[in-house]
Amino acid sequence: MNTTWSFTDLTTTESSTDTYLGPTAAQSTNFPGTTNVFTSTVGTSTNDILFKENAAELSITGAVTPDLELNYSDDNALIGTFPLNFGYTNTDAVAGTYTAAISGDFSGNIIKTVDAYGTLNLNDVGAGAYSGSITRLKMEQIVTLSLPPYITNAGTATQTSYYYYDNSNGNLVFRSNTIHIVIPFASIDDTTTVNESLLTNLLHVNTNVVQEFSIVPNPVHSILNINLETPATIKAVVVYDLNGRRVLQSNHTSSIDVSALQTGMYIVQVETDTAIRTKKFIKN
């Protein structure tokens, strides 16, 4: 309780792009039950976390990185029923298949704890400094890797993640993720840690500019149409959620298919050859 975290000496190494979309046909087939896919792209490296959302209950159905794929086909990883409160803890069994330098089965546990709250301080790494009241969610996953029918314990994979949520609006502002993979007979012993500042100034830049286009229909179920009030060439149409995360993009078009988005309010940004403009819309 009342902890203070001061991550005030961070430096920018790379920028990432986060997207939240519905699963592709292949993802739905390979990871049954998936309803949403979170993709983080850094340079040419892409990482996917696949989720199943049932009412307010959220589970992980798969995780795909350049080095390791976990498919929770036998037992999904339950995160919990949101909203989660300080003191929440839960341990859930997980099982499925993995693909790395070798392939086989895995089983283990995922432990979730809302373990702390207090003040988080971040220095400016490109989107402004931050100091605010947060609540932290810790997730630790420990699985044993096997190669049936010959090796029941080929190695281990441990993932420890911390998520820092702003108490005033629920936005995720910082996360830390460490993955440790050990497969002795394959001479694999790798540890990767990524710290990410998720601050964005998107909502503070363009919301007050004069709007020079209209959108129809609004609310919208499938196709959102862009009507420019003055002649111009549309270069890109980008949709953001209210946390400032890009969820859709379409280039050189006056419409965009938003049918895969969840119900809620979003921001559409239209870039032309002369300006960038934004508007809010409701997906129903």
C-alpha positions as CSV (number, residue, x, y, z in Angstrom):
1,M,0.0,0.0,0.0
2,N,1.1,3.6,-0.8
3,T,4.2,2.5,-2.6
4,T,6.2,5.0,-4.8
5,W,7.8,3.9,-8.1
6,S,10.2,6.3,-9.6
7,F,11.2,5.2,-13.2
8,T,12.7,8.6,-13.9
9,D,15.9,7.6,-15.7
10,L,14.3,5.8,-18.7
11,T,15.7,6.2,-22.2
12,T,13.9,5.5,-25.5
13,T,15.3,2.5,-27.4
14,E,12.4,1.7,-29.8
15,S,8.8,2.8,-30.4
16,S,6.0,0.2,-30.6
17,T,2.6,0.2,-32.3
18,D,-0.2,-1.5,-30.4
19,T,-3.4,-2.7,-32.1
20,Y,-6.5,-4.5,-30.8
21,L,-8.5,-6.4,-33.4
22,G,-10.7,-9.4,-33.8
23,P,-9.0,-12.7,-34.7
24,T,-8.2,-13.7,-38.3
25,A,-9.8,-16.9,-39.6
26,A,-6.5,-18.7,-39.1
27,Q,-6.2,-17.4,-35.5
28,S,-9.8,-18.5,-34.7
29,T,-8.9,-21.9,-36.0
30,N,-5.6,-22.3,-34.3
31,F,-6.6,-20.7,-31.0
32,P,-10.2,-21.7,-30.4
33,G,-12.4,-19.3,-28.5
34,T,-10.3,-16.2,-29.2
35,T,-12.4,-13.0,-29.4
36,N,-9.6,-10.3,-29.4
37,V,-6.0,-10.1,-30.4
38,F,-3.5,-7.6,-29.0
39,T,-0.5,-7.1,-31.3
40,S,2.6,-5.1,-30.4
41,T,5.0,-4.3,-33.3
42,V,8.5,-3.1,-32.7
43,G,10.5,-2.6,-35.9
44,T,10.0,-5.9,-37.8
45,S,9.2,-7.9,-34.6
46,T,5.6,-8.7,-33.8
47,N,4.2,-10.1,-30.6
48,D,0.5,-11.3,-30.3
49,I,-1.5,-12.0,-27.2
50,L,-4.8,-13.7,-27.9
51,F,-7.8,-13.3,-25.6
52,K,-11.2,-14.8,-24.9
53,E,-13.6,-12.4,-23.4
54,N,-16.8,-13.8,-21.9
55,A,-18.8,-11.0,-20.3
56,A,-16.3,-9.4,-17.9
57,E,-14.2,-12.5,-17.6
58,L,-10.9,-12.4,-19.5
59,S,-8.7,-15.4,-20.4
60,I,-5.6,-15.9,-22.6
61,T,-5.9,-18.4,-25.4
62,G,-2.4,-17.9,-27.0
63,A,0.8,-16.0,-27.0
64,V,3.0,-15.7,-30.1
65,T,6.5,-14.1,-30.0
66,P,9.4,-14.5,-32.5
67,D,11.0,-17.0,-30.1
68,L,8.1,-18.9,-28.5
69,E,4.4,-19.7,-29.3
70,L,2.1,-20.9,-26.5
71,N,-1.3,-22.3,-27.4
72,Y,-3.5,-22.7,-24.4
73,S,-5.7,-25.3,-26.3
74,D,-6.1,-27.6,-23.3
75,D,-6.6,-25.1,-20.5
76,N,-6.9,-21.3,-21.1
77,A,-5.1,-18.9,-18.7
78,L,-7.8,-17.1,-16.7
79,I,-6.8,-13.5,-15.8
80,G,-10.0,-12.7,-13.9
81,T,-13.3,-10.9,-13.9
82,F,-13.0,-7.2,-14.2
83,P,-12.8,-4.8,-12.5
84,L,-10.1,-6.2,-10.3
85,N,-9.4,-4.7,-6.9
86,F,-6.4,-4.4,-4.6
87,G,-5.8,-7.7,-2.8
88,Y,-7.3,-9.8,-5.6
89,T,-5.3,-13.0,-6.1
90,N,-5.9,-16.1,-8.2
91,T,-4.0,-19.2,-9.4
92,D,-5.2,-21.0,-12.5
93,A,-3.9,-24.1,-14.2
94,V,-2.8,-23.7,-17.8
95,A,-1.9,-26.3,-20.5
96,G,-1.4,-26.7,-24.2
97,T,1.3,-26.9,-26.8
98,Y,4.4,-24.8,-27.5
99,T,6.6,-24.1,-30.4
100,A,10.2,-22.8,-30.1
101,A,13.5,-24.3,-31.2
102,I,11.6,-27.5,-30.4
103,S,7.9,-28.3,-30.0
104,G,5.9,-30.2,-27.5
105,D,3.4,-29.8,-24.6
106,F,3.4,-27.5,-21.6
107,S,1.5,-27.3,-18.3
108,G,1.8,-25.1,-15.3
109,N,0.1,-22.2,-13.5
110,I,-0.6,-18.5,-13.9
111,I,-0.8,-16.5,-10.7
112,K,-2.5,-13.1,-10.8
113,T,-2.3,-10.6,-8.0
114,V,-3.4,-7.0,-7.6
115,D,-0.4,-6.6,-5.3
116,A,0.2,-2.8,-4.9
117,Y,-1.0,0.7,-5.3
118,G,0.6,4.1,-4.8
119,T,2.4,6.8,-6.9
120,L,4.1,6.2,-10.2
121,N,6.7,8.7,-11.6
122,L,8.0,8.5,-15.2
123,N,10.3,10.8,-17.0
124,D,9.6,12.1,-20.5
125,V,10.5,9.5,-23.2
126,G,8.6,11.1,-26.0
127,A,5.0,11.6,-24.8
128,G,5.5,13.7,-21.7
129,A,6.4,13.0,-18.1
130,Y,3.9,11.3,-15.7
131,S,3.2,11.4,-12.0
132,G,0.0,9.8,-10.8
133,S,-1.9,7.4,-8.6
134,I,-1.9,3.9,-9.9
135,T,-2.8,0.3,-9.1
136,R,-0.5,-2.5,-10.1
137,L,-1.4,-6.0,-11.5
138,K,1.2,-8.7,-11.3
139,M,1.0,-11.8,-13.5
140,E,3.5,-14.7,-13.1
141,Q,3.3,-17.7,-15.4
142,I,5.5,-20.8,-14.7
143,V,5.2,-23.7,-17.1
144,T,7.1,-27.0,-17.7
145,L,7.9,-27.9,-21.3
146,S,7.8,-31.5,-22.3
147,L,8.6,-33.6,-25.4
148,P,6.1,-36.6,-25.3
149,P,6.5,-39.4,-25.1
150,Y,10.2,-39.4,-24.3
151,I,11.0,-36.3,-22.2
152,T,8.5,-35.1,-19.5
153,N,10.6,-32.2,-18.4
154,A,12.5,-30.6,-21.3
155,G,12.7,-27.2,-19.7
156,T,10.8,-24.3,-18.3
157,A,9.3,-21.0,-19.4
158,T,8.7,-18.2,-16.8
159,Q,6.9,-15.0,-17.6
160,T,6.6,-12.2,-15.0
161,S,4.6,-9.1,-16.0
162,Y,3.6,-5.9,-14.1
163,Y,0.8,-3.6,-15.3
164,Y,0.4,-0.1,-13.9
165,Y,-3.1,1.4,-14.3
166,D,-4.0,5.0,-13.7
167,N,-6.6,5.2,-10.9
168,S,-8.4,8.2,-12.3
169,N,-9.3,6.7,-15.7
170,G,-8.2,3.1,-15.7
171,N,-5.7,3.6,-18.5
172,L,-2.6,1.4,-18.6
173,V,0.4,3.8,-18.4
174,F,3.4,1.4,-17.9
175,R,4.2,-2.3,-18.1
176,S,7.2,-4.5,-17.6
177,N,7.5,-8.0,-19.0
178,T,10.3,-10.5,-18.4
179,I,10.4,-13.9,-20.2
180,H,13.0,-16.6,-19.2
181,I,13.2,-19.8,-21.3
182,V,15.4,-22.7,-20.3
183,I,15.8,-25.8,-22.4
184,P,19.0,-27.5,-21.3
185,F,19.5,-30.1,-24.0
186,A,19.0,-27.5,-26.7
187,S,21.4,-25.1,-25.0
188,I,18.7,-22.5,-24.6
189,D,18.8,-20.2,-21.6
190,D,17.4,-16.8,-22.7
191,T,16.0,-13.9,-20.7
192,T,14.3,-10.9,-22.3
193,T,12.9,-7.9,-20.4
194,V,10.9,-5.1,-22.0
195,N,9.7,-2.0,-20.2
196,E,7.1,0.1,-22.0
197,S,5.8,3.6,-21.4
198,L,2.2,3.6,-22.8
199,L,1.6,7.4,-22.4
200,T,0.2,9.1,-25.5
201,N,-0.5,12.7,-26.2
202,L,-2.9,11.8,-29.1
203,L,-6.0,13.1,-27.2
204,H,-4.3,16.4,-26.4
205,V,-3.1,17.3,-29.9
206,N,-5.9,17.2,-32.4
207,T,-9.2,17.4,-30.4
208,N,-9.5,21.2,-30.7
209,V,-8.7,21.7,-34.4
210,V,-11.4,22.7,-36.8
211,Q,-13.1,19.7,-38.2
212,E,-13.3,19.7,-42.0
213,F,-15.0,16.4,-42.7
214,S,-18.1,14.5,-41.6
215,I,-18.6,10.8,-40.9
216,V,-21.7,8.7,-41.6
217,P,-23.3,6.8,-40.2
218,N,-22.7,7.7,-36.5
219,P,-23.3,5.4,-34.6
220,V,-21.9,2.9,-37.0
221,H,-22.1,-0.9,-37.1
222,S,-19.8,-1.8,-40.1
223,I,-18.7,0.7,-42.7
224,L,-17.7,4.2,-41.6
225,N,-17.7,6.7,-44.5
226,I,-15.6,9.8,-44.6
227,N,-17.0,12.9,-46.4
228,L,-14.6,15.8,-46.9
229,E,-16.0,19.3,-46.9
230,T,-13.3,20.6,-49.2
231,P,-11.5,18.7,-52.0
232,A,-8.4,16.9,-50.8
233,T,-6.7,13.5,-51.2
234,I,-7.1,11.1,-48.2
235,K,-3.7,9.6,-47.3
236,A,-4.8,7.5,-44.3
237,V,-7.8,6.8,-42.0
238,V,-6.8,5.7,-38.5
239,V,-9.1,4.6,-35.7
240,Y,-7.9,4.9,-32.0
241,D,-9.6,3.8,-28.8
242,L,-10.1,6.3,-26.0
243,N,-6.7,5.2,-24.5
244,G,-5.0,6.5,-27.6
245,R,-4.1,3.1,-29.0
246,R,-4.4,2.5,-32.8
247,V,-6.9,-0.2,-33.5
248,L,-7.6,0.1,-37.2
249,Q,-6.0,1.8,-40.3
250,S,-6.9,2.1,-43.9
251,N,-4.8,3.9,-46.5
252,H,-6.0,6.0,-49.5
253,T,-9.7,5.3,-48.9
254,S,-12.8,7.3,-47.9
255,S,-14.3,4.4,-45.8
256,I,-13.1,1.9,-43.2
257,D,-14.7,-1.3,-41.9
258,V,-15.1,-1.1,-38.1
259,S,-17.3,-4.2,-37.7
260,A,-14.5,-6.0,-35.8
261,L,-14.4,-3.4,-33.1
262,Q,-16.1,-3.8,-29.7
263,T,-19.1,-1.6,-28.9
264,G,-18.0,1.8,-27.6
265,M,-16.6,5.3,-28.4
266,Y,-13.6,5.7,-30.7
267,I,-11.6,8.5,-32.5
268,V,-11.2,8.5,-36.2
269,Q,-8.2,10.5,-37.6
270,V,-8.2,11.5,-41.2
271,E,-4.9,12.5,-42.8
272,T,-5.1,14.3,-46.1
273,D,-2.4,15.9,-48.3
274,T,-3.0,19.2,-46.4
275,A,-4.0,18.4,-42.8
276,I,-4.8,15.9,-40.1
277,R,-8.3,16.1,-38.5
278,T,-10.1,14.0,-35.9
279,K,-13.7,13.2,-34.9
280,K,-15.3,10.9,-32.3
281,F,-17.8,8.2,-33.3
282,I,-19.8,5.4,-31.6
283,K,-19.5,1.7,-32.7
284,N,-22.7,-0.2,-32.0
